[in-house]
Amino acid sequence: MMEQLKFLNDVEAFLKSEISPNVNAFDTDCDAIAILLQKFKAAGFFKAYIPKAYGGLELNREQTVAFQEMVGRWAGAFGCL
């Protein structure tokens, strides 16, 4: 459980530092979106959906919803992640 909470805190810190200052660029610059997704991947945030047996976090339903809501709140275009 602590690992998942740390993960969510790390995601929020990333969103604040990477999305907030660049949010307007995402509407006009496709490269900005690609760069953000690469950073998101490099930070390991896609592991939320991967089972523990394969190195993921295997978030439960509540944690997954919290993750998706957080991403969607900071950048609606990324809320589908």
N, C-alpha and C positions, 0 to 999 in steps of 0.2 A: 504494500500500500504506500509506503514512504517513497518508493521508487517512482510510482505513478504521480504522486503529489509533486515531487521534485521535477518530474517531466513537465507537468502542467505549469509550474512556476517558470521553468526554462522557456517554454513556448511563449508565455506571456511576455517575458523579458525580451525575447527575440522580436516578437510582434511590435512591441513598443519602440525598439531601437531600429528596426528595419522597415516597417510599414509606415508608421506614423510620419516620419520625415519625408517619405517618398510617395505618399498616397496619390498625389495628383499625377505623378509620372505614369502610374499604372493605367490611366485612362488613355494615354496617348503614345506610350513607348512600349512596344512589345518586348524589346530587349530587357527592359526593367523587370518585366514579369518573369522572363526566363531566368534572369540573374537571381531574382528572389527565390524561385523554385529550386534552383541549384543550391542556394544557401540553406534553404529549408531542408533539402535532402542531406546536405553535408552535416547539418546539425543533428541529424538522426530522427527528425520529427515524423517521418513516414513510418517509423517502427511501431507507432501506436496501433496499427492494424495487423501487425504480424504476431503470430503465436510465439510464446516464450521459447518453445522448442527450436525455433528458427532465429532466435536472437532478438525477438521483438518484446514489446511490453505486455501485449495481450490485455489491453484495457477492458474493463467491464463496460456494460452499457452506459452507466451513469458517467463514468470517466470519459468515454468516447463522446457522449453528448456535450460534456463540459468542454472538451477539446474542440469540437466542431463549432460550438457557440462562440468560443473565444476567438477562433480564427475568423469566423464570419463577422463578429463584432468589429474587428480591426480592419478587415478588408472583405467586403461582401463577395467579391469575385473569387475569393479563396475559401469561402464557406463550404464548398463542396468537398474539400480535402478530408 
